[in-house]
């Protein structure tokens, strides 16, 4: 039997669309497990990691402002990551040790050569993103961005949603896009 009502097909599409929308809304609700992993951190490890992340952000901010004299901040980051590795859970130790080593390389980079400093910062960023992505409590209030125009590793973390690209600085300060934490570091 064929309907002669010209509104029937659009109405049926509307109902079907509403059903799909309700299904998608139901599926998009975030459950505690979907918020990301959480790792049990001692107070000592958390304090050291917080110091490392503060030093990281100071470096990122300086590079976004075209300041390449970051060796003191890199030294703070190196020490904080090394300290954290001593009291962190075994699953985080390799990342913290790698971050400490990368911060040491950044500290020794030629501070007069912006390209050298930014390349070394890329290695620090890679380890920092792995570290922060391992625990949703660390990623809270932080954003990860990526700039496709960057040579080499082009991701970084910020505590604000206004892009300040440390790889490009004033040349292309707002170049980049936010990417998901679960993206490959």
C-alpha positions, 0 to 999 in steps of 0.5 A: 500500500502506497501512502498519498501523504506528501509529508510521510517521507520527510516525517519518517526521515525526521523520526529516523534522524531523531533516533540516530541523534538520540543513539549518538548522544547516548554513546557520547556520554563520558564514563569514568573509564573513558576519561583516560587512565589514572596512575597512583602517584605518591605525593613526592612523585606528583610534586616532582612531576608538577615541577617538571611541567612548570619548567616545561611550560616556562620553556614553551612560553619563552620559545613562543616569545622567541627567547632561546636562553632556556638552559636554566629552565631545562636544568630544572626540568631535568632535575624534576624529571629525575627526582620523579623517576625515583618515586614514580610507579614503574610504568612511568619511570622510563618516560621520566628518565627519557624526559630527564635526558632530553631536558639535559640535551636541551640544556646543552643545545646552542642557546644562540641557535633557535633551530637547535633549541627548538629541535631539542625542545621537540624531544622534550615535548614528545616525552612530556606528552607521553607522561601527561597522557599517561594520567588523566589527572595530569592532563586536566587543564592542559591542551596538546597542539600540533603544527604541521609547518614545523620541521621535526616533532611539532607537538606541544602542551599548553595550559591555555587554549590560545595557541602560542607556538613554541616552534615558530615563535613570532613567525607564526605564533598561532599556527597549529591545531589542538589534537587529542591526548590519545594521538600518537606522541 
